[in-house]
Amino acid sequence: MSEAHSPISGQVVIVGGGVAGLEALIALRELAGDRLAVTLVSHDEWFVDRPVTVAEPFGLRAAARHPLAEIASELRATFVHGTVASVAGGEHRVGCTDGPELSYDSLILAPGARMRSPFADAIAFGIAGSGQAVRGMLGRLRSGELRSVAFVAPSIVGWLLPLYELALMTARELARTGVKGVRLWLVTPEDRPLGLFGDQASGSVARLLAAAEIEFIGATPATVRGGQVTLGASGEAVAADCLVTLPLLSGPGLAGVPATQPDGFVPVDEYGRVERLADVYAAGDAVEFPIKQGGLAAQQADTVAAHLAARHGAPVDPAPFRPLLRGMLFTGAEPQFMRAELPGTDPEIHAAWYPLWWPPTKIAGRFLAPYLIARGEAEGTGARPEGFVDVDIPLTASTLPG
């Protein structure tokens, strides 16, 4: 790493041990060497590759879990196990409910978002216990106790790909075990399946859904009551034996940190600087950005790290955040690697079974993905293949949801 022997020029505190927090830590070490003393604070003791947890109830893959204290040690950072509750911007201090008060020269907020179930009596995947609930649902489908499942997107804002994965892997499990006659619906406000990725990828996903006999009901905001899904203004109802959804997200609720209304996300500028708080940055699901996805969180963290490193004297030319979208869709068979249309590229590879970026992980982070591969997260991934080309997908105001 460059600048490894530079004198310490500042104390950086990173709040959060998820994708954005770890990407920021690794990026700071790569860009600024040891010129910054870094403290990583997290209420969790483990980093979990959360996008992969969607495959665990189906027995298809186990999500990697890494101890944060070890990661911090490897990256020459101090790890503090605690929950940050407040920021005193004027004093450059953060307060923990169950740990020490910490001082900083620069602060990176990456605590993630708070989650809640949007519907009563639904499995909101991602909330504690939801993986076991999906396993239970599969068992009841195999036994014949359940004969229908509705996968319902609570909002177009967030990241809907896991809902598609749950639907497709459920259909795959039913086919694998010879269970017939189960009705599966996927209900979403989107006009077309995963339309954010463009016509070609959306068409590929639509074909996957049709082949799996999953009925797609799009352009339909839904309300749920007593297990019945009411579709938009039409009032048409879908009565399912089981409902699966995704959590609704809201901001971290840190005292002293500005928050947008009504959902409480942290407002930032194009370099990740928090509005009205000097020397404070934010990245990841906590910030006001409509798509909550690990790869985008990593890009936000890279933007923050570059700007912060330059402020502390590192030879870095920071660039504003320009989101690029990549996605890997678990289907229960071969994963689909997807990108949206990009002028000048092959229009036939918007969805493919082979990787469109490297390393081929669910979190396409510039620094974090290679670091986790080096830690042994995915044995057999191997070196970057000869002639491999990364493809990036620009997101603009016209293509973002919400």
C-alpha positions as CSV (number, residue, x, y, z in Angstrom):
1,M,0.0,0.0,0.0
2,S,1.2,3.5,-0.8
3,E,2.2,6.0,1.8
4,A,2.6,3.3,4.4
5,H,5.1,5.2,6.5
6,S,3.5,8.7,6.4
7,P,3.0,10.3,9.8
8,I,-0.5,10.1,11.3
9,S,-2.5,13.1,10.0
10,G,-5.9,12.4,11.5
11,Q,-8.2,10.1,13.4
12,V,-11.1,8.5,11.4
13,V,-14.0,6.8,13.0
14,I,-16.1,4.5,10.8
15,V,-19.5,3.5,12.2
16,G,-20.8,0.2,10.8
17,G,-19.2,-3.1,9.9
18,G,-21.2,-3.9,6.8
19,V,-20.3,-3.5,3.2
20,A,-20.0,0.3,3.2
21,G,-18.0,0.4,6.4
22,L,-15.5,-2.3,5.4
23,E,-15.2,-0.9,1.8
24,A,-14.4,2.5,3.3
25,L,-11.8,1.0,5.6
26,I,-10.0,-1.0,2.9
27,A,-10.2,2.0,0.5
28,L,-8.6,4.3,3.1
29,R,-5.8,1.9,3.6
30,E,-5.2,1.6,-0.1
31,L,-5.4,5.3,-0.8
32,A,-3.9,6.8,2.3
33,G,-1.7,4.1,3.7
34,D,-1.1,4.6,7.4
35,R,-1.4,8.3,7.4
36,L,-4.8,7.9,9.1
37,A,-5.5,6.2,12.4
38,V,-8.8,4.3,11.9
39,T,-11.4,3.0,14.5
40,L,-14.2,0.7,13.3
41,V,-17.3,0.7,15.5
42,S,-20.0,-1.9,15.0
43,H,-22.9,-3.3,17.1
44,D,-22.2,-6.6,15.2
45,E,-19.2,-8.7,15.8
46,W,-19.3,-10.4,12.4
47,F,-19.5,-9.3,8.8
48,V,-22.0,-11.5,7.0
49,D,-22.3,-11.7,3.2
50,R,-25.9,-10.8,3.4
51,P,-26.9,-11.0,-0.3
52,V,-25.9,-14.7,-0.2
53,T,-28.2,-15.5,2.8
54,V,-31.1,-15.7,0.4
55,A,-29.8,-19.0,-0.8
56,E,-29.3,-20.5,2.7
57,P,-32.9,-21.7,3.3
58,F,-32.7,-23.7,0.1
59,G,-29.4,-25.4,1.0
60,L,-27.8,-24.0,-2.1
61,R,-25.0,-21.9,-0.5
62,A,-23.8,-20.7,2.9
63,A,-23.1,-17.0,3.4
64,A,-19.5,-16.3,4.5
65,R,-19.1,-14.9,8.0
66,H,-15.9,-13.0,9.1
67,P,-15.0,-11.7,12.6
68,L,-14.8,-7.9,12.4
69,A,-12.1,-7.8,15.1
70,E,-9.9,-9.9,12.8
71,I,-10.6,-7.8,9.8
72,A,-9.8,-4.6,11.7
73,S,-6.6,-6.1,12.9
74,E,-5.5,-7.1,9.4
75,L,-6.2,-3.6,8.2
76,R,-4.3,-2.0,11.1
77,A,-7.5,-0.5,12.6
78,T,-9.0,-0.5,16.1
79,F,-12.2,-2.4,16.6
80,V,-14.9,-1.2,19.1
81,H,-17.9,-3.4,19.7
82,G,-20.6,-0.9,20.5
83,T,-23.8,0.8,19.2
84,V,-23.4,4.4,18.2
85,A,-26.5,6.4,19.1
86,S,-25.5,10.1,18.7
87,V,-23.1,12.4,17.0
88,A,-21.9,15.7,18.6
89,G,-20.7,17.5,15.5
90,G,-19.4,20.6,17.2
91,E,-17.2,18.6,19.5
92,H,-16.3,15.9,16.9
93,R,-17.5,13.1,19.2
94,V,-19.7,10.0,18.8
95,G,-21.6,8.5,21.7
96,C,-22.3,4.8,22.2
97,T,-25.1,3.3,24.2
98,D,-22.9,0.4,25.3
99,G,-19.4,1.6,24.7
100,P,-16.9,4.4,25.0
101,E,-17.3,8.0,23.7
102,L,-15.0,8.4,20.7
103,S,-13.4,11.5,19.2
104,Y,-12.7,12.0,15.5
105,D,-11.2,14.3,13.0
106,S,-13.3,12.7,10.2
107,L,-16.3,10.5,10.7
108,I,-17.9,8.0,8.2
109,L,-21.4,6.9,9.0
110,A,-22.2,3.5,7.5
111,P,-24.6,2.0,10.1
112,G,-27.1,0.6,7.6
113,A,-30.9,1.1,7.6
114,R,-33.5,0.1,10.1
115,M,-35.9,-2.7,8.9
116,R,-39.5,-3.5,9.7
117,S,-42.0,-5.8,8.2
118,P,-44.5,-4.0,5.9
119,F,-47.3,-6.5,6.4
120,A,-48.6,-8.5,9.3
121,D,-48.4,-12.3,9.1
122,A,-45.8,-12.1,6.2
123,I,-42.3,-13.4,6.0
124,A,-40.1,-10.3,5.6
125,F,-36.9,-11.7,4.4
126,G,-33.9,-10.1,6.0
127,I,-35.4,-9.6,9.4
128,A,-34.1,-11.8,12.2
129,G,-35.6,-15.3,11.9
130,S,-36.8,-15.0,8.3
131,G,-34.4,-17.6,7.0
132,Q,-35.9,-20.2,9.3
133,A,-39.4,-19.0,8.4
134,V,-38.6,-19.6,4.7
135,R,-37.3,-23.1,5.6
136,G,-40.6,-23.7,7.4
137,M,-42.6,-22.5,4.4
138,L,-40.7,-24.9,2.1
139,G,-41.5,-27.8,4.4
140,R,-45.2,-26.9,4.5
141,L,-45.2,-26.7,0.7
142,R,-43.6,-30.1,0.4
143,S,-46.1,-31.6,2.8
144,G,-49.1,-30.1,1.0
145,E,-50.1,-27.9,3.9
146,L,-49.6,-24.8,1.7
147,R,-50.8,-24.6,-1.9
148,S,-50.0,-21.0,-2.8
149,V,-47.4,-18.3,-2.1
150,A,-47.5,-14.6,-3.0
151,F,-44.1,-12.8,-3.2
152,V,-45.1,-9.1,-2.7
153,A,-42.8,-6.1,-3.1
154,P,-43.7,-3.5,-0.5
155,S,-42.3,-0.6,-2.5
156,I,-40.4,0.1,-5.7
157,V,-37.7,1.9,-3.7
158,G,-35.0,-0.3,-2.2
159,W,-33.6,-3.4,-3.9
160,L,-36.1,-6.0,-5.1
161,L,-33.8,-8.6,-6.6
162,P,-33.9,-10.9,-3.5
163,L,-37.7,-11.2,-3.9
164,Y,-37.2,-12.6,-7.4
165,E,-34.6,-14.9,-6.1
166,L,-36.9,-16.2,-3.4
167,A,-39.7,-16.9,-5.9
168,L,-37.4,-18.6,-8.4
169,M,-35.7,-20.7,-5.9
170,T,-39.0,-21.7,-4.3
171,A,-40.2,-22.8,-7.8
172,R,-37.0,-24.7,-8.3
173,E,-37.3,-26.5,-5.0
174,L,-40.9,-27.5,-5.8
175,A,-39.8,-28.9,-9.1
176,R,-36.9,-30.7,-7.6
177,T,-39.1,-32.5,-5.0
178,G,-41.9,-33.2,-7.4
179,V,-44.5,-31.0,-5.8
180,K,-47.2,-30.0,-8.3
181,G,-50.2,-27.7,-8.3
182,V,-48.7,-24.9,-6.2
183,R,-49.6,-21.4,-7.3
184,L,-46.9,-18.8,-7.1
185,W,-47.4,-15.0,-7.7
186,L,-44.8,-12.2,-7.8
187,V,-46.5,-8.8,-7.2
188,T,-44.6,-5.6,-7.7
189,P,-45.1,-1.9,-8.5
190,E,-42.5,-2.3,-11.4
191,D,-43.9,-2.2,-14.9
192,R,-41.8,-5.2,-15.9
193,P,-39.5,-7.7,-14.1
194,L,-36.4,-6.0,-12.8
195,G,-37.0,-3.2,-15.4
196,L,-34.1,-1.2,-13.9
197,F,-31.7,-3.4,-15.8
198,G,-33.3,-2.6,-19.2
199,D,-35.2,-4.5,-21.9
200,Q,-32.8,-7.4,-22.5
201,A,-32.2,-8.3,-18.9
202,S,-35.9,-7.8,-18.0
203,G,-36.9,-10.0,-20.8
204,S,-34.5,-12.7,-19.6
205,V,-36.0,-12.5,-16.1
206,A,-39.6,-12.6,-17.5
207,R,-38.7,-15.8,-19.3
208,L,-37.3,-17.3,-16.1
209,L,-40.5,-16.5,-14.3
210,A,-42.6,-17.9,-17.0
211,A,-40.6,-21.1,-17.2
212,A,-40.9,-21.5,-13.4
213,E,-44.7,-21.0,-13.7
214,I,-44.6,-17.9,-11.5
215,E,-47.3,-15.4,-12.4
216,F,-45.9,-11.9,-12.6
217,I,-48.3,-9.1,-11.6
218,G,-46.6,-5.8,-12.4
219,A,-47.4,-2.1,-12.1
220,T,-49.4,-2.9,-9.1
221,P,-49.0,-1.4,-5.6
222,A,-50.5,-3.9,-3.2
223,T,-52.1,-3.8,0.2
224,V,-52.2,-6.9,2.4
225,R,-54.8,-7.8,5.1
226,G,-55.4,-11.2,6.6
227,G,-53.3,-13.0,4.1
228,Q,-55.2,-11.5,1.1
229,V,-53.4,-9.3,-1.3
230,T,-55.4,-6.5,-2.9
231,L,-54.1,-5.2,-6.2
232,G,-54.0,-1.4,-6.7
233,A,-57.1,0.6,-7.5
234,S,-58.7,-2.4,-9.3
235,G,-59.5,-4.1,-6.0
236,E,-58.7,-7.5,-7.5
237,A,-57.6,-9.9,-4.7
238,V,-55.1,-12.7,-4.6
239,A,-55.7,-15.1,-1.7
240,A,-52.4,-16.9,-0.9
241,D,-51.7,-19.4,1.9
242,C,-48.4,-17.7,2.6
243,L,-46.9,-14.2,1.9
244,V,-43.2,-13.4,1.4
245,T,-42.0,-9.8,1.2
246,L,-39.0,-7.6,1.9
247,P,-38.6,-5.2,4.8
248,L,-39.4,-1.5,4.6
249,L,-36.3,0.5,5.3
250,S,-35.8,3.7,7.3
251,G,-32.8,5.8,8.3
252,P,-30.5,5.0,11.3
253,G,-32.1,7.5,13.7
254,L,-28.8,8.9,15.1
255,A,-29.2,11.9,17.4
256,G,-27.4,14.9,16.0
257,V,-27.5,13.7,12.4
258,P,-29.7,15.4,9.8
259,A,-32.5,13.1,8.4
260,T,-34.9,13.4,5.5
261,Q,-38.6,13.1,5.9
262,P,-40.5,10.9,6.2
263,D,-38.1,8.0,6.2
264,G,-35.1,9.5,8.1
265,F,-32.3,8.8,5.7
266,V,-29.1,10.8,5.9
267,P,-28.8,13.6,3.2
268,V,-25.4,13.8,1.5
269,D,-23.8,15.6,-1.4
270,E,-22.1,14.0,-4.4
271,Y,-19.0,13.3,-2.3
272,G,-20.9,11.7,0.5
273,R,-20.5,14.7,2.9
274,V,-23.4,14.9,5.3
275,E,-25.4,18.2,5.1
276,R,-24.8,20.6,7.9
277,L,-22.2,18.4,9.7
278,A,-18.5,19.4,9.1
279,D,-16.1,16.5,8.6
280,V,-18.8,13.9,8.6
281,Y,-19.5,11.5,5.6
282,A,-22.1,8.8,5.1
283,A,-22.4,5.8,2.8
284,G,-24.6,2.7,2.3
285,D,-28.2,2.0,3.1
286,A,-28.3,4.8,5.7
287,V,-28.1,7.6,3.0
288,E,-30.8,9.1,0.9
289,F,-30.5,7.1,-2.3
290,P,-33.4,5.1,-3.7
291,I,-31.6,1.8,-4.4
292,K,-30.2,0.0,-1.4
293,Q,-27.7,-2.5,-2.8
294,G,-24.3,-3.7,-1.7
295,G,-22.4,-2.8,-4.8
296,L,-23.7,0.7,-4.8
297,A,-23.0,1.0,-1.1
298,A,-19.4,0.1,-1.9
299,Q,-19.2,2.7,-4.6
300,Q,-20.5,5.3,-2.2
301,A,-17.8,4.3,0.3
302,D,-15.1,4.5,-2.4
303,T,-16.2,8.1,-3.1
304,V,-16.1,9.0,0.6
305,A,-12.7,7.4,1.1
306,A,-11.1,9.2,-1.8
307,H,-12.4,12.6,-0.7
308,L,-11.4,12.0,2.9
309,A,-8.0,10.7,2.0
310,A,-7.3,13.7,-0.2
311,R,-8.4,16.1,2.6
312,H,-5.8,14.4,4.8
313,G,-3.0,14.8,2.3
314,A,-3.0,11.6,0.3
315,P,-2.2,12.0,-3.4
316,V,-5.8,11.2,-4.6
317,D,-8.0,13.1,-7.1
318,P,-11.5,12.5,-5.7
319,A,-14.4,12.1,-8.1
320,P,-18.1,12.5,-7.3
321,F,-20.4,9.5,-6.8
322,R,-21.6,8.2,-10.2
323,P,-23.6,5.0,-9.5
324,L,-23.0,1.9,-11.7
325,L,-25.4,-1.0,-11.3
326,R,-24.4,-4.7,-11.4
327,G,-26.5,-7.7,-10.2
328,M,-26.3,-11.4,-9.8
329,L,-29.6,-13.3,-9.7
330,F,-29.8,-16.6,-7.8
331,T,-32.3,-18.9,-9.7
332,G,-31.7,-22.2,-8.0
333,A,-29.8,-23.3,-11.1
334,E,-27.0,-21.3,-12.7
335,P,-26.9,-17.7,-11.5
336,Q,-27.7,-14.9,-14.0
337,F,-25.3,-12.0,-14.2
338,M,-27.1,-8.9,-15.3
339,R,-26.4,-5.4,-16.4
340,A,-28.5,-2.6,-18.0
341,E,-28.0,-1.3,-21.6
342,L,-24.7,0.5,-22.2
343,P,-24.1,2.1,-25.6
344,G,-21.4,0.3,-27.6
345,T,-21.7,-3.0,-25.9
346,D,-23.1,-6.4,-27.1
347,P,-26.9,-6.2,-26.7
348,E,-27.1,-10.0,-26.3
349,I,-25.3,-10.3,-23.0
350,H,-27.6,-8.3,-20.7
351,A,-28.2,-11.5,-18.8
352,A,-25.8,-14.4,-18.9
353,W,-24.7,-17.4,-17.0
354,Y,-21.1,-16.3,-17.1
355,P,-19.6,-13.5,-15.0
356,L,-19.8,-9.9,-16.4
357,W,-17.4,-8.6,-13.7
358,W,-14.6,-10.0,-11.6
359,P,-14.5,-11.4,-9.0
360,P,-18.0,-12.8,-9.6
361,T,-19.5,-12.1,-6.1
362,K,-22.9,-10.7,-5.1
363,I,-21.2,-7.6,-3.8
364,A,-19.3,-6.0,-6.7
365,G,-17.0,-3.8,-4.5
366,R,-13.8,-2.5,-5.8
367,F,-11.8,-3.3,-2.7
368,L,-14.0,-5.5,-0.5
369,A,-14.8,-8.3,-3.0
370,P,-11.1,-9.0,-3.7
371,Y,-10.3,-8.8,0.0
372,L,-12.9,-11.3,0.9
373,I,-11.8,-13.6,-1.9
374,A,-8.3,-13.4,-0.5
375,R,-9.7,-14.4,2.9
376,G,-11.0,-17.6,1.3
377,E,-14.7,-16.6,1.0
378,A,-15.1,-18.4,-2.4
379,E,-12.7,-21.3,-2.9
380,G,-12.0,-22.0,-6.5
381,T,-12.8,-18.5,-7.8
382,G,-9.2,-18.3,-8.9
383,A,-7.4,-15.5,-10.7
384,R,-9.0,-13.0,-13.1
385,P,-9.5,-14.8,-16.4
386,E,-7.5,-13.7,-19.4
387,G,-9.2,-11.2,-21.6
388,F,-11.8,-10.4,-19.0
389,V,-13.6,-7.1,-19.3
390,D,-15.7,-5.4,-16.6
391,V,-19.0,-3.8,-17.7
392,D,-20.4,-0.9,-15.7
393,I,-24.0,0.3,-15.8
394,P,-24.6,4.0,-15.2
395,L,-27.6,5.0,-13.3
396,T,-29.1,8.5,-14.0
397,A,-32.0,10.5,-12.6
398,S,-34.2,9.2,-15.5
399,T,-33.6,5.5,-14.7
400,L,-33.7,5.6,-10.9
401,P,-36.9,4.5,-9.2
402,G,-38.9,6.8,-6.9
